Amino acid sequence: MHADLIEMLRAEPSPEQLNNVLRHLAKWRAKLIHNTVVQKTGHIVKNGPFAGMHYGVGATEGGSVPRLLGGYEAGLAPIIDQIVESAPDLIIDAGCAEGYNAVGLARRIPTATVWARDANRKAITTCNELAKLNGVADRVQTGGILVHGDFDICLRHRTVVICDIEGAEIDLLDPNRAKGLLAADILVECHPHADPHVVEILQTRFAKTHNIQEIGRKIDTGSLPKWMDSSSDLDRLLALWEWRSMATPWLWMTTKPANQ
């Protein structure tokens, strides 16, 4: 990381260069904070909807500290609880990364099968490891990229689809090519950097068949451990930072009742 920083500093000074250097240093510091959290309290998620999960693998994308503390994607916590209460037969996690949601939901819904899918082979390997650590490897089925026909299974099983695929959601979540999506509840992270109209496009596609809720960013300061009261404000902020560079709103789209 030191060599990368030196290379950045050789560039002409600009707001973009300053932002890149700041993010680089912040990630560096966040990794040190992660080591301190593990040293003090171990690898068990402390709070949030996945409290009690053994998270001994680290994130393959984004910040690992908020996951370990339990404040990751704080705005989704009530949605996760809704999913658990609905007890679906099948959860399809497209873009599962290291399996934080896939394994967390498998732990909380012992009757569910979870498809954990990701294009990144390292993510799949790590997801398998996390599933084993938490005793759910028999129900977390990992694999690569999903295609439209894979969603036909949603017509036969009560299914929740979770989608976080870094901008490819417009192509994948197309009910004209994936009819099964019309029968599934869908939680999707939208990436306006890939298409600034992504939220409106997905809302239009599913407006007739789904009730749609948009969820923005939320920071859960309550997930900070008591021992961090004596930490600097910067370290407390970095402990909650998810490494995002821009807003990525979520849509929670639940199938409408037949009479609605």
Secondary structure, 3 states (H helix, E strand, C coil): CHHHHHHHHCCCCCHHHHHHHHHHHHHHHHHHHHHHHHHHHCCECCCCCCCCCECCCCCCCCCCHHHHHCCCCHHHHHHHHHHHHHCCCEEEEECCCCCHHHHHHHHHCCCCEEEEECCCHHHHHHHHHHHHHCCCCCCEEEECCCCHHHHHHHHCCCEEEEECCCCCHHHHCCCCCCHHHHHCEEEEECCCCCCCCHHHHHHHHHCCCEEEEEECCCCCHHHCCHHHHHCCHHHHHHHHCCCCCCCCCEEEEEECCCCC
